[in-house]
Amino acid sequence: MEIEPVLIRIAEALERLAPPPALAVDFAAAEAFVWQEEGHRLVPVPEVSRVELGLLKGVERVRDILLANTRQFADGYPANNALLWGSRGMGKSSLVKAVHAAVAAESVHRLILVEIHREDIPSLPVLLGRLRGQPQRFLLFCDDLSFDHDDAAYKSLKAVLDGGIEGRPPNVLLYATSNRRHLMPRDMIDNERSSAVNPGEAVEEKISLSDRFGLWLGFHACDQQTFVAMIRGYVERYQLDIDDEALLREANEWAMTRGGRSGRVAWQFVQDLAGRLQRRLE
């Protein structure tokens, strides 16, 4: 039996099993990309779905904080990872995308938005390896981030945020949104505290994940005045022709049918109104 043909077959088999080499990414192709864990690909987004920064009402304080933090990062200065948490539909993800657009338009440095889905968090170290050392600066965005019981994916994120040997690349900043301040269900925290020998240590590891975000920005329920300001802002921006008295009446009826007020409910009402008026929201 000849040894050389056997070694060749083994080498060919190993080559087939090896993962394909990472494809080069043309970061000039778009201002935003989506990370796909399968194939470890960065897919360009031709047009980001977002709302103009000036149309986001009731979030002025957190808007200014996030804007300042993002400008620092874009200009090459120290900045903090940010966790935007709180009420549903109050503009957390909209604010991230709007702030990125505003800062990218004014900065002399390329600021690229990269979205990673919650289920792809385990591949985060691979993504950071692709971004590390690039001349551009990257705003990494994870929407609706949370972890359930026995979910170990948070360990990948925890190491990247603060605890890993390599740490976060200096050209990458992470913004995440969540309905939960501690990224885990409250009943899970309470259950582990009640059943643990040392209640403090039982949940310290998972709660400490939130502590690794330097900025905690809270979003709270929308009052009537803010809800109306949101709708009037949209109506003025898109030049929707409707009497103000009728607008307020219809908006309140819409909010009642949805069981509450929020930025999302306001936008859904405006979409319905524009459709009835046969106007495009462009």
N, C-alpha and C positions, 0 to 999 in steps of 0.2 A: 504493500500500500504506500503510495507516494504522499509525503507529508505536505508538500506545497499546495496541491489542489484542495486538500482538506482545510488548510489555513485560509485559502482564498474564499472558500465557501463560508467559513466562520466569519471572516471579515465582512463579506457581503451581507450576511444575516444580521450582524450587529449594526451595519449601516442602515438597513431597513428599519430596525427597531429604534434607532436614534431619532429624536425630534428634529423636524426640519429647522434650518437656520432661520433666525429672526429676519423678517423682511425689513429693509430700510424704509423709514417713514419720511415722507416729504412734508415737513411741518409748515411749509409755505402754502400747502394746498388748501388750508382752511384755518379758521380761527378757533375751531372746536373739534374735538375728537371723542369717540366713544371706545372704551377699552372692552374687548371681547376676550374672555378667558380662553375659549376654545380657539386654538390656533395662535393665541397670544398676539392679537392684532389690534392696532389702533386705526379705527375707521373714521375718516373725515366726515364732518357734518356740514353739508353745503350751506344750510341756513338754520341758525339757532332759534327755537321757539321761545320768545321772551316778550316781556312787557317793558315799556320804557320806564326808566327810573323815576321820572317825575310823576308817573301815574300811580305809584305805590303810596297809598295814604295810611296814616296811623302807625307808621313804622319809622318815623323820622329819626328818633334817637339811635336805634340799632342800625339804621341806614348810614348815618354819619360815622359811627364806630367802624362798621365794616368797610366803608369807603376809605377811611384813613388807614386802616390796617392793610388793605389791598394796595393802596398807593405806595405805602412803605415797601411792601414786598416787590412791587413792579419796579421800583427805583433801586432795588438792590440792598435795602436796609432790613434789619431784623423785623419780623412780624410773627403773629401767633396763628396757629391753627384755630378754627372757629367752629363751634357747635351751635347751630340755630335750632332752638327747641320751642315747643309750645303748641298752641291751638292749631287744629287743622284748618287749612285754607286761608291762612293769614299772610301768605306771601313769602314764606321762608325760601323755597327754591326759586321763586320769581326774583327775590332780592339778590340772590347769589348770581344769577344770570345777568340781571340788570347792572349790578356793580361791576361784573367782569367787562361788560360792553363799554361802560362809561370809562373805566380805567384804561382798558386796552386802546380806546380811541385817543386818549390824551397822553399816554406814556410813550417815551422814545424807545422803549424796549418791547419786544414781542411778548405778549402775555396770552397764553393759550389755555383754553378751558378743556379739561379732560374729565369726562364722566365715567365713573366706575359703578356698576350696579352692586347692590347689597350682596347678591349671591356670588359675586366674583371677588369678594374681599380676600379669600385665601390666596389669590394670585397677585395680590398687591405688591409683594416684594419683587416679583418678576417685572411688573409695570414700572416700579421705581428704578429698577436696573436699566430699563430702556430709556428713562428720562434723565437719569443721572449723567452729568457731564455735558448735556446739550447746551447750546448757547441761549436758547429761549428759556423763559420762565413759565412754569405750569401751575395753574390753579386746578387742583384735583377736587372733584365734586362728587359726593355720594349722597343721593336723595333718599329720605325715609330710612335712615340707618337705625337698626335696633337688633337686639339679640334675644333669643328665647332660651329656655332651660336646656342645658347640655349642648349648647351651640359653642363650639370651640373656635369659630372663625374670628372671634374678637381678639384672640391672641395674636393673630397676624397684624391686626391694626394696632394693637397695643405696643408691640415691639417697634413698629415703624414710627409711631408718634413720639416715642421717648426712649424706649429701653433697649433697642437693638445696638449691636456693635457699630454698624454703619450709620444708623439713625436715618432721619429724613434728609434727602438731598437738599442742599441749600437753594436749589432752583425750583423746589416743589413746595406748595402750601396746600393744606387740606381743609376744605369746608364741607361740613356734613349737616344735614337737616334731620330732625327726629321729633316725633310727638312726645318722646320721653326724655326727661332731663338726664337720667342715669342710663339710658340706652337699654334698659331691661324692665320688665313689668314690675309694678309696685307689689303685686301679690307674691311674686317670686322672691323679692327682697324680704318681705315680711315672713314668708314661710321658712326661708333659710335661716333667718335670725331666730325664729322661735324653736327650730329643731336642732340648732347647732350647739356644740359644747361651748365654743367661744363665739357668740353671736357677732362680735365685731369683725373677727377674722373671716367668718363664713362668706361674707359678700364683699370684703375689701378689694379683692382682686378685680371683680367685675365693675364695681363702682369706680375704682381708680382709673378705668378707661376714660370716663368723662373728665376726670381731673387733668388728663393729658392734653385737653383742648385749652389753650390759653384764654380764649374768649368764649363765654357762655352768653348768648344773646336770646332773651326771652320774647316770645310772641304771645299775646294774650287776646282774649275774646274781644270782638268788635262791638262798639256801642253804636247807637242810632246815628249820631252825628258823623262819626267816621264812615259808616256805611253809606250815608248819603253823599259825603264828600267823594268817596270812591266813584260812585255812579255818575255824579255830576262831572267829575274829571274825565271819565270815559266819554260821556255824551258830548262834552266840549271838544275833546281831542278828535273824535270821529265825526263831528258835526251832524249829530242826530237831531232831527227836527221834531221836538216834542215839547208841549207846554209843561212848565215846571210843576204845576199842581198835579197834572196827570202823571208825570214822571214819579213823583213822590208816592202817589197812591199805588201805582202799579209796582213800584219797587218794594213797598211795604207788604203788599199782597204776595209778591214773589218770595220774600224772606219768610213769611208765615208758612207758606207751603213747603219750604225747605227746612223748617224747624230751627232757624237761626240766621245770624248775619255773619258774613266773613268776606274776605277779598274774593275768594273763589265764587261765592254765591253772587256777589256784585257783578263779576265778569260774566257769569252764566246768564244773569238777567240782561246785561247789555248785549250779549250775543243773540238772545231771543228778541230783544227790542230791535236790533239792527236787521234781523231777518224779517220781522214784520214790516219794517219800514223799507225793505228792499235796498239796504245799504251794505256795502262791503267794509269790513274792518281792516283797512290797509294803511 
